[in-house]
Amino acid sequence: MDIRPEPHWFKSSYSGGSGTECVEGARVDGGLLLRDSKCTAGPVVVVRALAWRAFIRAL
């Protein structure tokens, strides 16, 4: 049986306080989870750590 703890979701300090148009992230083994903060039960994007680092370097 594979039981994983609930991820600890966080928002960027740049997201502002309005609560709209925010992306939440959660660190997991090997990468990052991303979701829309307005639809927390919606789909989650899984990004591997290597791909995330490449994305950040390209910014």
N, C-alpha and C positions, 0 to 999 in steps of 0.2 A: 504494500500500500504506500502510495506517495502522498504524504501530507506536508504541504508547505505553509509556512506562516504568512499571514496577510502582509503584503508589502507596506512599508512606511512611505506614504506619498508626501511630496513636498512641492512647493511652488517657488519660482524664482523671485528674488527680492525685487526684480524689475517688473513684476506683473501688476503692481499697483494694488489699491485696496478696493476697487469697484467690484471684483468678483466675476467680471465678464471677460471673455476672450483670454482665458488663462490655460496654460498647459501645465499638467502636474507630471512629476517624474518620480520614479522609485528605483533605487539601486537594487539589483539582484545579482546573484552569482553569474559572472560572465557578461554583464551588460546593464541595460537600463530599460525600464518600462515607461511609456509615455501615454497619457490619456487627456481627454478634454475635461477640465474641472467642472463644467456645467453638466456633464453627462457621465458621472463616475461609474455607472453600470454599463456604459457603452463599450465599444471596442478599445483594445489596448494595442499599441505598437511596441514590438519588441526590437530593440536595437542592440546588437552585439557590441562589446566594449571597443574592439578595434575599429568598427565602423563609426562609433560615436567620437572617438578620438580624431579620426580623419575628418569628420564633419566639423568639429570644433577648430581644428587647425586650418581648415579652408575658409573659416569666417573672416 
